[in-house]
Structures are given as C-alpha cells and as structure tokens.
Amino acid sequence: MKKYFFYLWSVSLLMSCTIALPEFQTAESLAQGTHAVAVGGYSGRGFNASTGGLLVHNYGVKEKLDLTTNVSLSRLNIEAPNIRSSVLSGPKWTNAAGNWAVSAPVGAIYTHTFNDIDAGFTYLLTPTIYKSWKPRGASSTSTFFIRSEFAYNPLRGRWFALVGGYSQKVVTRRLIHYLSLSGSTNGPVYGVYFGYGLSLKRLR
C-alpha cells in the first residue's frame, strides 16, 4: 500500500513539474556586446522540490535588451532515482532607469526517472517581472521577481504555476555573489527554494 501511494505521489510530481529556479541576475541590462555568466546551486523543500546546479548567461543585444539563458541539472528530492535537465532562453527588456525589467524565456525540461515511466519533454513559457533597487552607497542590489510558468506536456496536458521570490546581488572586492529565496505554488501546494550563485567575472 505504501508503495502504491508513493507511486501516485511520484507521478503527480512529474505531471505538474515546475522549476522554481533561483535568479542570479537583476533588472539592470548589460552594455551592448557584453556577457555576464553566473553559476551556482539550489535546493528546495516541499512541493516538487529538487536539488541541483544552475548556469545563467546574459548577453547585451542592444541598449536595454538582453538575451538571458539558463541551463540547470538537478534531482527531484524523492526516493526514486531520477535526473532533471532544463534549458530556457529569451529576451529581457529593461526600462530606462534600469530598475524594472520583463523577460520571456521559453524552453523545455526533461525528467528521467530510472525506475519508472518517463513523461517526456515538458515545454515552458516563463514570463518574469523584476524590480531592483540599490540604496545609495550600498554594495548590494535587491530584486523582487515573479515568474509565470505556462507548461505543456504531450502526455499530461497543460498547467500553470507561479514562482515568486527575492534575490540579492552582493559585490565584494573581487567577486559578485547572488543569494536567492523563492517559492512556488501549483494550486494549494507550496514549495520553498534557496539558491547561491557566483559570477565568473572577477572584478580585479
């Protein structure tokens, strides 16, 4: 009986998969032709929680327009062995003041369960809104973000989830750090996620 309920729970996770990835960026855009790369790890507790790593790449296409891409590899925090990969990419538009931004990455996630039936690829559209601020003279930038996840799986159909959170970009003498706390919901069930990222660009 326990195995039966565990199986139903595992399948429900795969049917309603959301990826509450942390944010290793702010609303500010890059100068045209420049790159920014950050890598880090994250882990969650609660609904559809996973633990893994994330790479974020931003490229300045032109003034106030970036191309933002993230690639993640993780494992759902369930007993059954599995591995989850995702790729999302899309434009990010920033306002003139550099404190508001909207992005619209699209992509797919795939969860491979080694001892169960795979659900195949799930396709995602993830519009995201960012609000950033930096007090005068401060070495850190705070960002609130909210992300809508429109998902479609050929076997499971369509669903919708929300991810919201807070991140902080902390600039030290040589490195840039990102701290992220986010939560997701799909109906009445919630999950909480923590993330830490590090910029690959040394400041000195």
Number of C-alpha atoms within 10 A of each C-alpha: 6 6 8 9 10 14 14 10 14 18 16 12 16 21 18 21 24 25 21 28 28 29 27 27 25 24 27 24 26 21 15 14 11 12 16 15 19 22 20 20 19 22 21 22 15 14 20 26 23 24 19 19 20 24 19 22 19 22 21 20 19 15 15 20 22 26 21 23 19 22 18 21 19 21 20 23 17 14 8 15 13 17 17 18 19 20 19 20 21 18 20 26 21 22 15 12 10 17 17 21 23 20 22 19 21 19 19 17 23 19 21 19 18 11 9 13 10 15 17 15 18 24 21 25 20 23 18 19 19 23 18 21 17 14 9 7 6 9 13 17 19 19 22 21 22 20 22 18 23 17 23 20 19 11 12 14 11 15 16 17 19 20 24 19 22 19 24 23 24 16 16 12 9 9 14 19 19 25 20 23 21 22 22 27 18 17 9 6 10 16 18 20 21 20 23 22 25 19 22 13 13 10 11 6
